[in-house]
Amino acid sequence: MATLRVVSVLPSATEIVCALGHADQLVGRSAECDYPEVVRSLPVVMAPRQWDSDSPSRVIDARVTAARSRGESLYQLNVDLLRELRPDMLLTQDLCGVCSVTGPEVEEACAQAGVRPTVVSLTPRTLDEVWSSIETVANALGDAAAGTRLAGRLREDSRPTKSPPPPRVAVLEWLDPPILSGLWTPGMILAAGGEPVGTHHGSPGVRTTWSDLREARPALVVVSPCSFSVDRTGQELADPSLREALAELSPTLGTFVADEAYFSRPGPRLGEGVDLLRHLISREAWSAPMPVRTLDELGVAA
């Protein structure tokens, strides 16, 4: 099997490469590729043009919306580093301009660097397409068998669970404004035995209002803002208005804050996100394999 020099500018793709057993072939990453721990020592090929991750949600949302309306990229590639690393393969995406650079930006940067890697662009929209993207990466790495094994296990583990009547579940990918998570997340909710509130499998997330969320009466609320850890979300919930808005939802199965990696990153850990939802729906005694807290544990009145 040929050894490839791989640059990944997509956190989920980085996780896929490592889950397939090919971490040693990674030579560069994005600033947001932080899992598993071994990748943190890799040189950073792509970084945000502006670091504002500590700003309030509404400030970040306004900046992103304004930049995208002007057609501006939120990230930049280090052309000099690309030239130095000489990648044989570059993993990216062409689905979301908020998450990473897009295909055309990658092509332009590679041309400037004088490198011609094989560009593998991942654009999954549904849960099954996420599992298929694992096979795509494995094929590109020349290890189709590893992809078949991993994707097959994840497909089997995420088969829909029967839970009549299915409780209504809201997963929030942003807080201010509130945005209901779309794309593969509704499929995760269905796999866990719930009924998605406000979004459909394969369709983008939906901006909503706290009033509409109250009227929807979800039985379970999971707060998992994109790119936020549990602790970072806890900082956001120091805002009394957001605390109050969440508390007023009063879901019967509770409100939980989860790490974004298990809902926003279309990689292997979505399987653990499905498992988390199953246990929150069933109320079984269980210790989560990822950071998850109740609002009470974060010091927010439920």
C-alpha positions in Angstrom: 0.0 0.0 0.0 1.5 3.3 -1.1 2.2 5.9 1.7 0.5 9.2 0.9 1.2 12.6 2.3 -2.3 13.8 3.3 -3.5 17.3 4.3 -6.9 17.6 5.8 -8.6 20.9 6.2 -11.8 19.4 7.6 -12.1 18.2 11.2 -14.4 15.3 10.3 -12.1 14.1 7.5 -9.2 14.2 9.9 -11.1 12.1 12.3 -12.0 9.6 9.6 -8.4 9.2 8.5 -7.4 8.5 12.0 -10.3 6.1 12.7 -9.2 4.2 9.5 -5.8 3.7 11.1 -3.9 6.1 8.8 -3.0 9.0 11.2 0.6 8.5 10.3 -0.1 9.7 6.7 -1.4 13.1 7.8 1.1 15.9 7.3 -1.1 19.0 7.8 -4.4 20.1 9.2 -6.8 23.0 9.8 -6.7 25.0 13.0 -9.9 23.3 14.0 -8.7 19.7 13.5 -8.2 18.9 17.2 -9.2 15.2 17.5 -7.7 12.8 18.2 -4.9 14.3 20.3 -2.2 13.0 18.0 -3.1 15.5 15.2 -2.6 18.6 17.3 1.2 18.5 16.7 0.7 18.8 12.9 1.3 22.1 11.1 -1.7 24.3 10.5 -2.4 24.8 6.8 -5.8 26.5 7.2 -7.0 29.0 9.8 -9.9 31.4 10.2 -9.3 34.9 8.8 -10.6 36.3 12.1 -10.5 34.6 15.5 -13.6 35.5 17.4 -14.6 32.2 19.0 -15.0 33.9 22.4 -17.5 36.5 21.1 -21.2 36.1 21.9 -23.2 33.9 19.5 -25.1 36.8 18.1 -21.8 38.6 17.2 -20.4 35.6 15.5 -23.6 35.0 13.6 -23.7 38.6 12.4 -20.1 38.5 11.2 -20.6 35.1 9.4 -23.8 36.3 7.7 -22.2 39.6 6.6 -19.1 37.8 5.2 -21.1 35.3 3.3 -23.4 38.0 1.8 -20.3 39.7 0.4 -19.0 36.3 -0.9 -16.0 36.5 1.4 -14.2 33.3 2.6 -14.0 32.8 6.4 -10.7 30.9 6.1 -7.4 31.2 4.4 -4.9 28.5 3.3 -1.2 28.9 3.9 0.2 28.7 0.4 3.9 28.6 1.5 3.2 25.7 3.9 1.3 23.8 1.2 4.4 24.2 -1.0 6.6 22.9 1.7 4.4 19.9 2.7 3.9 18.7 -0.9 0.7 16.8 -0.2 -0.4 13.9 -2.4 -4.0 14.2 -1.2 -6.0 17.1 0.2 -9.3 16.4 2.0 -11.8 19.2 2.0 -15.6 19.9 1.6 -17.9 21.9 -0.6 -21.0 22.0 1.5 -20.6 24.8 4.0 -18.6 28.0 3.6 -18.8 28.5 7.4 -17.0 25.1 8.1 -14.0 25.3 5.8 -12.6 26.5 2.5 -14.5 25.3 -0.5 -13.2 23.4 -3.6 -12.5 26.4 -5.8 -10.4 28.0 -3.0 -8.4 24.8 -2.5 -7.7 24.6 -6.3 -6.5 28.2 -6.4 -4.2 27.8 -3.3 -2.7 24.6 -4.8 -2.1 26.3 -8.1 -0.3 29.1 -6.3 1.8 26.6 -4.3 2.7 24.7 -7.4 1.3 21.4 -6.0 -1.2 19.0 -7.5 -2.7 16.8 -4.8 -5.7 14.6 -5.4 -8.5 16.7 -3.9 -11.2 14.6 -2.2 -14.2 16.8 -1.4 -16.7 15.4 1.1 -20.3 16.8 1.0 -22.5 14.4 3.0 -26.0 15.7 3.8 -27.6 12.6 5.4 -26.4 10.1 8.0 -25.9 7.4 5.5 -24.0 9.7 3.2 -21.7 10.4 6.2 -21.0 6.7 6.5 -20.4 6.5 2.7 -17.9 9.4 3.0 -15.9 7.1 5.3 -15.7 4.6 2.5 -14.8 7.4 0.0 -11.8 8.4 2.2 -10.7 4.8 2.7 -10.8 4.2 -1.1 -8.7 7.3 -1.7 -6.2 6.0 0.9 -6.1 2.6 -0.9 -7.6 0.8 2.1 -11.2 0.0 1.0 -11.4 -2.9 3.5 -11.0 -0.6 6.5 -13.7 1.7 5.2 -16.1 -1.2 4.6 -15.6 -2.4 8.2 -16.0 1.0 9.9 -18.9 2.2 7.8 -20.6 -1.1 8.1 -20.4 -1.1 11.9 -21.7 2.5 12.1 -24.6 1.7 9.7 -25.6 -1.3 11.9 -25.3 0.7 15.1 -27.4 3.6 13.8 -30.4 1.5 12.6 -33.6 3.2 13.7 -34.8 2.3 17.2 -38.5 1.8 17.8 -39.9 4.0 20.5 -43.6 4.4 20.2 -44.8 7.1 20.4 -41.6 8.8 19.5 -40.7 11.8 21.7 -40.2 15.1 19.9 -36.5 16.1 20.0 -34.9 19.4 19.3 -31.2 19.7 18.7 -29.9 23.3 18.6 -26.8 24.0 16.6 -26.8 27.7 17.6 -28.3 29.7 20.4 -28.5 33.3 19.4 -30.4 33.2 17.1 -31.7 29.7 17.9 -31.0 27.3 14.9 -32.4 23.8 14.7 -29.8 21.4 13.5 -30.5 19.9 10.0 -28.7 17.7 7.4 -27.7 14.4 9.2 -29.0 15.4 12.6 -32.7 14.6 12.0 -31.5 11.1 10.8 -29.7 10.8 14.1 -32.8 11.6 16.0 -34.8 9.1 14.0 -32.2 6.4 14.5 -32.4 7.1 18.3 -36.2 6.6 18.3 -37.2 10.3 18.4 -39.1 12.6 16.1 -37.1 15.7 14.9 -38.6 19.1 15.7 -38.6 21.6 12.8 -36.1 20.0 10.4 -36.0 17.2 7.9 -33.3 14.6 7.1 -30.9 16.0 4.5 -32.2 19.6 4.6 -30.2 22.5 6.1 -30.7 23.8 9.6 -33.6 26.1 10.3 -33.5 29.4 12.1 -36.3 29.7 14.6 -37.5 31.7 17.6 -37.8 30.8 21.2 -41.5 31.4 20.9 -41.9 28.9 18.1 -39.8 26.4 20.1 -42.1 26.7 23.1 -45.1 26.1 20.8 -43.4 23.0 19.3 -43.2 21.5 22.8 -40.1 19.2 22.4 -39.8 16.4 25.0 -36.0 16.5 24.8 -33.7 19.5 24.0 -30.0 19.0 23.2 -27.9 22.2 23.0 -24.8 21.6 20.8 -23.7 24.8 19.1 -21.4 24.3 16.1 -17.7 24.5 17.1 -18.6 24.9 20.8 -17.4 22.6 23.6 -19.6 22.0 26.6 -17.6 24.6 28.6 -17.8 27.2 25.8 -21.6 26.7 25.7 -21.7 27.2 29.4 -20.0 30.6 29.0 -22.7 31.5 26.4 -25.4 30.5 28.8 -24.1 33.0 31.3 -26.4 35.4 29.4 -29.6 35.6 31.5 -31.9 36.0 28.5 -30.6 32.7 26.9 -30.8 30.9 30.3 -34.4 32.0 30.7 -35.3 31.1 27.1 -34.0 27.6 27.5 -35.6 27.2 30.9 -39.0 28.2 29.5 -39.0 25.2 27.1 -39.4 22.8 30.1 -39.0 19.6 28.1 -40.2 16.5 30.0 -37.1 14.5 29.3 -34.8 17.4 30.1 -32.4 19.8 28.5 -28.8 18.7 28.0 -25.6 20.4 26.6 -23.4 18.3 24.5 -20.0 18.7 22.8 -20.5 19.8 19.2 -18.3 17.1 17.7 -21.0 14.5 18.2 -23.6 16.4 16.2 -21.9 19.0 13.9 -18.9 17.0 12.6 -19.9 14.5 9.9 -17.5 11.7 11.0 -17.4 8.5 13.1 -18.4 10.2 16.4 -21.9 10.8 15.0 -22.4 7.2 16.0 -21.8 8.2 19.6 -24.2 11.1 19.2 -26.9 8.6 18.2 -26.1 6.5 21.2 -26.3 9.6 23.4 -29.8 10.5 22.1 -31.0 6.9 22.6 -30.0 7.0 26.3 -31.5 10.4 26.9 -34.7 9.3 25.3 -34.9 6.0 27.2 -33.6 7.5 30.5 -31.4 4.5 31.1 -28.7 4.9 33.7 -25.6 5.5 31.6 -22.3 7.2 31.5 -21.8 9.2 28.3 -18.5 8.7 26.4 -18.4 12.4 25.6 -18.9 15.7 27.5 -22.6 16.1 28.2 -24.1 18.1 31.0 -27.6 19.0 32.3 -28.4 22.7 32.7 -28.3 22.2 36.5 -24.7 20.9 36.2 -23.7 24.0 34.2 -25.3 26.2 36.9 -28.3 27.1 34.7 -31.7 26.8 36.3 -33.7 24.1 34.4 
